[in-house]
């Protein structure tokens, strides 16, 4: 391109001014080539005032001056531009308005003349300048990628901040460390964490020397802060749900916190009292412990427990050891009942469990159990036999117990061979001490207090020992292909606890005292319960109805747990009840008067077994003539079926 000739004297004045090392910004003209500069380098050269640039607002620059937009040159850190398209002019004067510069000169009178010269040059060189502008613009556009390359390093500034969530993740685990002192939800404030994450690059020491402009750095910091906030607020009101890993940590911490809050941390005081009257549980000492404790939450509460211990006297202790009743009860709680709980959980059974929880045991002489009175359960006064409502609730849950045991047996979890035979009917010494001597005592009492009309029946109640042994052994004998289940063994009203609704109607039941579990016909438990616990008139009049409820509950429980093993029919159940009926009638004859009397010394089981039945049953209980109506029909039935 050709340079336009300078105009008259005004141009000379500008050169004089330039020789004074002052810079001028112009709005028109074209640059003068120096030091062998080629047209390809236009737009990035040092110009004199007479060489007018093509864009208004462009300035006279030195090589070290750094533009920020097209046609930019290598800059020094101190020459950082703030607005694109504007260049910093090395001058002692500062610009005041875009496109107009105040020029420092020795003669202020030349300002007007210089302005006129500039305008003239703009008009004169307009066409030629337009061509130059286009060339400059094209050249500048090719230079842009090279000029912006240093700023592509910006992601290196972002990279360290991406690691911020990893630091925060460790803070999420804090509740596990301080779980006893602070709530799991006492998390660091996301705003505070975001503010820390968005600290100035200079303070963090991770911003390179040629980092982005302050505006870009600020934008990046806000972006990083937002990322941290989003991460921290996931699952806590944020848009995204928590990850499975985070959810697991949250639940683990919550469960641990809940456990520690309810866990007993210390015992403040203990009060002891007898849990059962004398003579009703002679094979163990049963004590109720009322304990004041401190929980993990710091609260003081009162809890109750049942403590069962070996008897103190040597003879009874020997009986307990030989019979293994403490081992039987402990293992029933540890294995059978615990497996039943797992079975219920497996199938989502929301019905109540039928037992209390084992707290601790000392093999095999001490058992600590939860006291069900803390949950609103009560024992029924034994003198008042169970009515129909209590009986139906109990018998349907006996069926549940039998069905769950059968499912576990089918799975191989309960082994029938591990349970001893039912000692009450299989042990000859027990048959003699309890049944033979028991019938004898009943006969004496009836003869003494019921009058002559009962004398014949009383005499016929003296059943021979051999007959009793044979009948009881036959009832307890296991026969192949007969339907057998795990029996409770001592299921009567004293070993049941009931819970009531606001109308005082029983709504739940729990079983106690698992010292005699055995594998046999379910009819053993049924006849034992019906003859020991139910009101005699209700049992006799609604016997079949009670059996129907048992059978219905048994089948429902089998279906619930998808049991596919053998099941007996209702007719087979009634046949079994007939087969074992003598056992039930015998228990009723010997025990009913004992259970319903108010006398404290009606029966002493310890004396019965120590004296082989010669002592231990007080016949004065038969003074109560109300027993005639209650016991009479069953006594006549026994005589008719079994007396010689």
C-alpha positions in Angstrom: 0.0 0.0 0.0 1.1 3.6 -0.6 1.4 6.2 2.1 -0.5 9.4 1.7 1.6 12.6 1.5 1.4 14.8 4.6 -0.5 18.0 4.5 1.2 21.3 4.7 2.6 22.9 7.8 0.2 21.3 10.2 1.8 18.0 9.6 5.2 19.5 10.4 3.8 20.7 13.6 2.7 17.2 14.6 6.1 15.8 13.8 7.6 18.4 16.0 5.3 17.3 18.7 6.2 13.7 18.1 9.8 14.5 18.4 9.1 15.6 22.0 8.3 11.8 22.7 4.6 12.5 23.2 1.9 10.0 21.8 -1.3 10.9 20.0 -4.4 8.9 19.3 -6.0 9.5 16.0 -9.2 8.5 14.3 -8.0 8.3 10.7 -4.8 7.7 8.5 -2.7 4.7 7.9 0.6 3.4 9.4 4.0 4.0 8.1 6.2 0.9 7.6 9.4 0.8 9.7 12.3 -1.6 10.2 11.3 -3.7 7.2 7.7 -4.4 8.4 5.6 -6.1 5.7 2.0 -5.7 4.9 1.2 -9.1 6.5 2.1 -7.7 9.9 -0.1 -4.7 9.6 -2.2 -4.0 12.6 0.6 -4.8 15.0 3.2 -2.1 14.3 4.5 1.1 15.9 3.1 4.1 14.1 3.8 7.8 13.9 1.1 10.4 14.2 1.0 10.9 10.4 0.4 7.2 9.9 -3.3 7.1 10.7 -4.7 3.7 12.0 -7.9 2.5 10.5 -10.3 2.2 13.5 -11.4 5.0 15.6 -10.2 4.7 19.2 -6.9 3.0 18.2 -3.7 4.3 19.8 -0.1 4.7 19.1 1.6 1.8 20.6 5.0 0.3 21.4 5.9 -3.4 21.0 5.5 -3.9 24.7 2.0 -2.5 24.8 -0.6 -5.3 25.1 -4.0 -5.3 23.4 -6.6 -7.7 24.5 -8.5 -8.2 21.3 -7.7 -8.7 17.6 -4.3 -7.7 16.6 -3.0 -8.0 20.1 0.7 -8.3 20.9 2.7 -10.0 23.7 2.0 -8.1 26.9 3.7 -7.6 30.1 1.8 -8.4 33.3 1.6 -4.7 34.3 0.0 -3.8 30.9 -3.2 -5.9 31.5 -6.1 -4.4 29.4 -9.5 -4.1 30.9 -11.7 -3.5 27.8 -11.4 -5.2 24.4 -10.7 -3.0 21.5 -8.8 -0.3 23.5 -5.0 0.0 23.8 -3.0 1.5 26.6 -0.9 4.4 25.4 2.5 5.1 27.1 2.1 8.7 28.0 2.2 10.9 31.0 -1.4 11.8 30.4 -4.5 9.6 31.1 -7.4 9.3 28.6 -10.6 10.9 29.6 -13.1 9.9 26.8 -13.1 7.1 24.1 -11.8 8.5 20.7 -10.5 11.8 22.2 -7.1 12.2 23.9 -5.6 15.1 25.6 -2.1 15.6 24.1 0.6 16.9 26.3 2.6 19.6 24.3 4.7 22.6 25.1 2.4 25.0 23.2 -1.3 24.5 24.2 -2.2 26.8 21.2 -1.4 24.0 18.8 -4.2 21.7 20.0 -6.8 23.3 17.7 -4.5 23.1 14.7 -3.6 19.5 15.4 -7.2 18.5 15.6 -7.9 20.1 12.2 -5.0 18.2 10.7 -6.2 14.9 12.0 -9.7 15.5 10.6 -8.2 16.4 7.3 -6.1 13.2 7.2 -9.1 11.1 8.0 -11.2 12.5 5.2 -8.3 12.4 2.7 -7.2 8.8 3.5 -10.7 7.3 3.9 -10.7 5.1 0.8 -7.2 3.8 1.3 -7.8 3.3 5.0 -10.8 1.1 4.3 -8.7 -1.3 2.3 -6.1 -1.3 5.1 -8.8 -2.0 7.7 -10.1 -5.0 5.9 -6.5 -6.4 5.6 -5.8 -5.6 9.2 -9.0 -7.3 10.3 -8.3 -10.5 8.3 -4.7 -10.6 9.6 -6.0 -10.0 13.2 -8.5 -12.8 13.0 -5.8 -15.3 12.1 -3.7 -14.1 15.0 -6.6 -14.6 17.5 -6.0 -18.3 18.4 -2.3 -17.6 19.1 -3.2 -14.6 21.3 -5.9 -16.6 23.3 -3.7 -19.8 23.7 -2.4 -18.7 27.1 -6.0 -18.3 28.4 -6.8 -21.9 27.5 -4.9 -22.8 30.6 -7.9 -21.7 32.6 -9.1 -25.3 33.2 -6.0 -25.9 35.2 -7.4 -23.4 37.7 -10.6 -25.3 37.8 -9.0 -28.7 38.3 -7.9 -28.2 41.9 -11.3 -27.1 42.9 -13.0 -30.2 41.5 -11.4 -32.1 44.3 -13.3 -30.0 46.9 -16.2 -32.6 47.1 -13.7 -35.2 48.2 -12.8 -33.1 51.2 -16.4 -32.5 52.0 -17.2 -36.3 51.8 -15.0 -37.0 54.8 -17.1 -34.4 56.7 -20.3 -36.3 56.0 -18.8 -39.2 58.0 -18.4 -36.9 61.0 -21.6 -38.2 62.7 -20.0 -41.6 63.2 -17.2 -40.0 65.3 -19.3 -37.6 67.3 -22.5 -39.7 67.3 -23.0 -39.5 71.1 -22.7 -35.8 71.2 -24.1 -34.3 68.1 -27.0 -35.1 65.8 -26.3 -36.7 62.5 -27.9 -33.8 60.8 -25.4 -31.3 62.4 -23.7 -31.0 59.0 -21.5 -28.1 58.0 -23.4 -25.2 56.4 -23.3 -25.6 52.6 -23.0 -21.8 52.3 -19.9 -21.8 54.5 -18.3 -24.6 52.6 -19.1 -22.9 49.4 -17.5 -19.7 50.6 -14.4 -21.6 51.5 -14.3 -23.2 48.1 -14.6 -19.9 46.4 -11.7 -18.2 48.1 -9.4 -16.0 46.0 -7.0 -17.9 43.8 -4.1 -15.9 45.2 -5.0 -17.0 48.7 -5.2 -20.7 47.7 -2.0 -20.4 45.8 -3.4 -22.3 42.8 -3.8 -19.4 40.2 -1.0 -19.3 37.7 0.8 -16.0 36.8 -1.1 -15.7 33.5 -4.5 -16.5 35.0 -7.7 -15.1 33.5 -9.0 -11.7 33.9 -10.6 -10.8 37.3 -14.1 -11.1 35.7 -13.3 -14.6 34.3 -11.7 -15.7 37.6 -14.8 -14.5 39.5 -17.1 -16.4 37.1 -15.0 -19.5 37.6 -15.2 -19.2 41.4 -19.0 -18.8 41.3 -19.2 -21.9 39.1 -17.0 -23.9 41.5 -19.0 -22.7 44.5 -22.3 -23.8 42.9 -20.9 -27.2 42.2 -20.0 -27.7 45.8 -23.4 -26.5 46.9 -25.1 -28.9 44.6 -23.0 -31.7 45.9 -23.6 -30.9 49.5 -27.4 -30.4 49.1 -28.1 -33.7 47.4 -30.8 -35.6 49.3 -31.3 -32.6 51.7 -33.7 -30.5 49.7 -31.6 -30.4 46.6 -32.7 -31.3 43.1 -30.9 -34.6 43.0 -31.5 -37.6 45.4 -28.6 -38.9 47.5 -26.5 -41.6 45.9 -26.9 -45.2 47.2 -23.5 -44.9 49.0 -24.5 -41.7 50.7 -28.0 -43.0 51.6 -26.3 -46.1 53.2 -24.0 -43.9 55.3 -26.9 -41.7 56.4 -29.0 -44.8 57.5 -26.0 -46.4 59.2 -25.4 -43.2 61.2 -29.1 -42.8 62.0 -29.4 -46.4 63.2 -26.3 -46.2 65.3 -27.5 -42.9 66.8 -30.9 -44.5 67.6 -29.3 -47.6 69.2 -27.0 -45.5 71.4 -29.8 -43.2 72.5 -31.9 -46.2 73.7 -29.0 -48.3 75.0 -28.7 -48.7 78.8 -25.5 -47.0 79.8 -25.6 -47.5 83.5 -27.7 -48.8 86.5 -28.6 -46.5 89.3 -30.7 -48.8 91.5 -32.2 -52.3 91.8 -35.3 -53.4 93.6 -36.2 -57.1 94.0 -39.4 -58.9 94.7 -41.0 -62.3 94.2 -42.6 -62.7 90.8 -44.8 -65.8 91.6 -46.4 -67.1 94.8 -44.8 -70.0 96.6 -45.4 -73.4 95.2 -46.3 -72.3 91.7 -42.8 -72.6 90.2 -40.8 -74.8 92.5 -38.1 -75.8 89.9 -36.8 -72.2 89.8 -36.6 -69.0 91.8 -38.4 -66.3 89.9 -37.6 -62.7 90.9 -38.9 -59.4 89.4 -36.1 -56.8 89.1 -37.1 -53.1 89.0 -34.1 -51.3 87.7 -33.6 -47.5 87.4 -31.2 -47.0 84.5 -29.5 -44.2 82.4 -29.9 -44.4 78.7 -27.5 -43.2 76.0 -29.6 -40.1 75.5 -29.0 -39.2 79.2 -32.6 -39.9 80.3 -33.3 -41.9 83.4 -36.0 -44.5 83.0 -37.3 -47.5 85.0 -37.2 -51.0 83.4 -38.4 -54.3 84.7 -36.9 -57.7 84.2 -37.6 -61.3 85.2 -34.7 -63.3 86.7 -35.0 -67.1 86.8 -32.4 -68.9 88.9 -31.6 -72.4 90.1 -33.3 -73.4 93.4 -31.2 -73.1 96.5 -31.8 -76.5 98.2 -29.7 -79.4 97.0 -32.5 -81.8 96.2 -34.4 -79.4 93.9 -31.1 -78.3 92.3 -30.4 -81.9 91.6 -33.8 -82.4 89.9 -33.2 -79.3 87.7 -29.7 -80.6 86.7 -30.9 -84.1 85.9 -34.0 -82.9 83.9 -32.0 -80.2 82.1 -34.9 -77.8 82.2 -32.7 -74.6 82.3 -30.8 -75.8 79.2 -34.1 -76.6 77.5 -35.5 -73.2 78.2 -32.3 -71.3 77.2 -32.0 -73.1 73.9 -35.7 -72.6 73.1 -35.2 -68.8 73.5 -31.8 -68.8 71.7 -32.7 -71.1 68.8 -36.4 -72.0 68.2 -38.0 -68.7 69.2 -35.3 -66.6 67.6 -35.7 -68.6 64.3 -39.4 -68.0 64.5 -38.8 -64.3 64.6 -36.6 -64.5 61.6 -39.3 -66.5 59.8 -41.8 -63.8 60.6 -39.5 -61.1 59.3 -38.8 -63.1 56.1 -42.5 -63.3 55.2 -43.4 -59.8 56.5 -45.7 -61.3 59.2 -46.9 -58.3 61.2 -48.7 -60.3 63.9 -47.2 -60.1 67.4 -44.5 -62.5 68.6 -45.7 -64.9 71.2 -42.9 -64.7 73.7 -40.7 -62.3 75.6 -37.1 -61.5 74.8 -34.1 -63.2 76.3 -31.8 -60.5 77.7 -28.9 -62.7 79.1 -28.3 -66.2 80.3 -25.6 -68.0 82.3 -25.3 -71.6 81.0 -27.4 -73.1 82.3 -28.5 -71.8 85.7 -29.6 -68.2 85.2 -31.9 -66.6 82.7 -32.7 -62.8 82.5 -35.9 -62.0 80.5 -37.8 -58.8 79.7 -40.8 -58.2 81.9 -43.9 -58.1 79.7 -45.7 -55.8 82.3 -43.7 -53.0 80.7 -45.7 -53.5 77.5 -49.1 -53.7 79.2 -49.4 -57.5 79.5 -51.1 -59.0 82.6 -51.5 -62.4 84.0 -55.0 -63.7 84.6 -56.0 -64.5 88.2 -55.6 -68.3 88.2 -58.7 -68.7 90.4 -60.8 -67.4 87.5 -60.6 -69.8 84.6 -60.5 -68.4 81.1 -63.7 -67.4 79.3 -64.4 -68.0 75.7 -62.7 -64.7 74.5 -59.5 -65.5 76.3 -59.7 -69.2 75.2 -60.1 -68.4 71.5 -57.2 -65.9 71.5 -54.9 -68.3 73.2 -55.9 -71.4 71.2 -55.4 -69.6 67.8 -52.0 -68.5 68.9 -51.1 -72.0 70.1 -51.8 -73.0 66.5 -49.5 -70.2 65.2 -46.7 -71.5 67.5 -47.2 -75.1 66.3 -47.3 -74.0 62.6 -44.1 -71.9 62.8 -42.3 -74.8 64.6 -43.4 -77.2 61.9 -42.1 -74.9 59.1 -38.7 -74.7 60.9 -38.7 -78.4 61.3 -39.4 -78.9 57.6 -36.5 -76.6 56.8 -34.2 -78.7 59.1 -33.7 -75.8 61.6 -35.5 -77.6 64.5 -34.4 -81.1 65.1 -37.1 -83.3 66.7 -34.5 -85.7 68.1 -32.9 -82.9 70.2 -36.0 -82.6 72.4 -36.4 -85.0 75.3 -39.6 -86.9 75.7 -42.4 -85.3 77.7 -41.3 -86.2 81.2 -44.8 -85.6 82.7 -46.2 -88.7 80.9 -43.1 -90.7 79.9 -41.2 -90.8 83.2 -42.4 -93.6 85.5 -41.5 -91.7 88.7 -43.5 -88.7 87.6 -46.5 -90.9 86.7 -46.5 -92.4 90.2 -45.8 -89.3 92.2 -48.2 -87.0 90.4 -50.9 -89.0 88.7 -51.2 -92.2 90.9 -50.9 -90.3 94.2 -52.9 -87.4 92.8 -55.9 -89.6 92.0 -55.6 -91.1 95.5 -55.7 -87.7 97.2 -58.8 -86.6 95.1 -60.6 -89.8 96.1 -59.9 -89.0 99.8 -61.1 -85.4 99.6 -64.3 -86.3 97.8 -65.2 -89.0 100.3 -64.5 -86.6 103.1 -66.4 -83.5 101.9 -68.9 -84.3 99.1 -71.2 -86.7 100.8 -72.3 -90.4 100.4 -73.7 -89.9 96.9 -70.1 -89.4 95.7 -68.5 -92.2 97.7 -68.8 -94.8 94.9 -67.3 -92.5 92.3 -64.6 -91.5 94.7 -63.6 -95.1 95.2 -63.4 -95.8 91.5 -61.1 -92.9 91.0 -58.3 -95.0 92.6 -56.9 -96.1 89.3 -54.1 -98.8 89.3 -50.6 -97.5 88.9 -49.9 -100.0 86.1 -52.9 -98.8 84.1 -51.8 -95.2 84.5 -48.3 -95.9 83.4 -49.4 -97.8 80.3 -51.9 -95.1 79.3 -49.5 -92.3 79.8 -46.7 -94.0 78.0 -49.0 -94.9 75.1 -50.1 -91.3 74.8 -46.5 -90.0 74.7 -45.3 -92.7 72.3 -44.1 -91.5 68.9 -45.5 -93.4 65.9 -44.4 -93.1 62.3 -46.5 -91.0 60.0 -48.3 -89.3 62.8 -48.4 -85.5 62.7 -46.1 -84.1 65.3 -45.0 -80.6 66.2 -42.9 -78.8 68.9 -45.1 -78.5 71.9 -44.9 -75.8 74.6 -45.4 -78.4 77.3 -46.8 -76.3 80.1 -49.4 -74.1 78.4 -51.9 -73.1 81.0 -53.3 -69.8 82.3 -50.4 -69.1 84.8 -48.0 -69.2 81.9 -50.0 -66.8 79.7 -50.1 -63.0 79.8 -52.8 -61.0 78.0 -53.1 -57.5 76.8 -56.4 -55.7 76.7 -58.2 -52.9 74.7 -60.2 -50.1 76.2 -63.2 -52.4 76.6 -61.1 -54.8 78.6 -61.2 -57.3 75.8 -58.1 -59.5 75.3 -56.3 -58.5 72.1 -52.8 -60.1 72.4 -51.2 -63.0 74.3 -47.7 -64.0 75.3 -46.4 -67.5 76.4 -44.1 -67.9 79.3 -42.0 -70.7 80.9 -40.5 -72.8 78.1 -39.0 -75.4 80.5 -40.9 -78.4 79.1 -40.8 -78.2 75.2 -41.1 -81.5 73.5 -41.8 -83.1 70.1 -45.2 -84.8 70.0 -48.8 -84.5 68.8 -50.3 -81.0 68.9 -53.2 -82.6 70.8 -50.9 -82.7 73.9 -50.7 -78.9 74.2 -54.4 -78.5 73.2 -55.8 -80.9 75.8 -53.4 -79.6 78.5 -54.5 -76.0 77.9 -58.3 -76.7 77.6 -58.5 -78.8 80.8 -56.1 -76.7 82.8 -57.1 -73.2 81.9 -60.6 -73.0 80.4 -63.8 -72.6 82.4 -65.1 -76.2 82.5 -68.6 -75.4 81.3 -67.2 -73.4 78.3 -64.8 -76.2 77.4 -67.5 -78.8 77.4 -70.1 -76.8 75.6 -67.9 -75.2 72.9 -65.2 -77.9 72.5 -65.6 -78.4 68.8 -65.8 -74.7 68.1 -62.5 -74.2 70.0 -60.9 -77.0 67.9 -62.2 -75.5 64.7 -60.5 -72.2 65.5 -57.3 -74.0 66.3 -57.3 -75.8 62.9 -58.3 -72.7 60.9 -55.4 -70.7 62.5 -53.0 -73.6 61.8 -53.8 -73.7 58.1 -53.7 -69.9 57.7 -50.2 -69.9 59.2 -49.1 -72.7 57.0 -50.3 -70.8 53.9 -48.6 -67.6 55.1 -45.2 -69.3 55.3 -45.8 -71.3 52.1 -45.5 -74.6 54.0 -45.7 -77.6 51.6 -45.2 -80.5 54.1 -47.7 -83.0 55.5 -50.8 -81.6 57.2 -53.4 -83.6 59.1 -57.1 -83.2 58.5 -59.6 -81.9 61.0 -61.0 -85.4 61.5 -57.5 -86.6 62.3 -57.2 -83.7 64.8 -60.4 -84.8 66.6 -59.2 -88.4 66.7 -56.0 -87.3 68.3 -57.9 -85.3 70.9 -59.8 -88.4 71.7 -56.7 -90.5 71.9 -55.0 -88.1 74.4 -58.2 -87.2 76.3 -57.3 -89.3 79.3 -54.2 -87.1 79.9 -56.4 -84.0 79.8 -59.0 -85.5 82.1 -56.4 -86.6 84.6 -54.8 -83.1 84.7 -58.2 -81.6 85.3 -59.1 -84.1 88.1 -55.9 -83.5 90.0 -55.3 -79.8 89.3 -58.6 -78.0 88.9 -59.4 -77.8 92.6 -55.8 -76.7 93.3 -55.9 -74.0 90.6 -59.3 -72.4 91.6 -58.8 -72.4 95.4 -57.7 -69.4 97.4 -55.7 -71.6 99.8 -51.9 -70.9 99.7 -50.9 -74.5 100.6 -53.2 -76.3 98.2 -50.3 -78.1 96.4 -46.6 -78.2 97.1 -44.9 -79.7 94.0 -41.6 -79.9 95.8 -43.1 -82.1 98.5 -44.9 -84.2 96.0 -41.7 -85.1 94.1 -39.6 -85.4 97.2 -42.1 -87.8 99.0 -43.2 -89.6 95.8 -46.7 -88.1 96.3 -47.3 -89.1 99.8 -47.4 -85.4 100.8 -47.9 -82.2 99.0 -51.7 -82.2 98.1 -54.0 -80.7 100.7 -57.4 -82.5 100.5 -59.1 -79.6 102.4 -59.5 -77.8 99.1 -62.5 -80.1 98.4 -64.5 -78.4 101.2 -65.6 -76.0 98.4 -68.9 -77.6 97.3 -69.0 -75.4 94.2 -66.5 -77.9 92.8 -69.2 -80.5 92.5 -70.9 -78.7 89.6 -67.6 -77.8 88.0 -65.8 -81.1 88.3 -68.7 -83.6 88.5 -69.4 -84.3 84.8 -65.7 -85.0 84.0 -65.2 -87.2 87.0 -68.2 -89.4 86.0 -66.8 -89.6 82.4 -63.4 -90.8 83.7 -65.0 -93.5 85.8 -67.2 -94.6 82.9 -64.3 -94.8 80.5 -61.4 -96.0 82.6 -62.5 -97.4 85.9 -62.6 -101.2 86.3 
